[in-house]
């Protein structure tokens, strides 16, 4: 899978961009572009967005 920044997904978190998009939408955001900062800590995704 090609991503805009493969270093975020490949090796560091070991998740795909599709997984990230699903998680972001499940958290109530419209998409990845609505997220200002995302952290993956202890296998949990923590998001800070522009708006929900």
Secondary structure, 3 states (H helix, E strand, C coil): CCCCCHHHHCCCCCCCHHHHHHHHHHCCCCCHHHEEEEEEECCEEEEEECCC
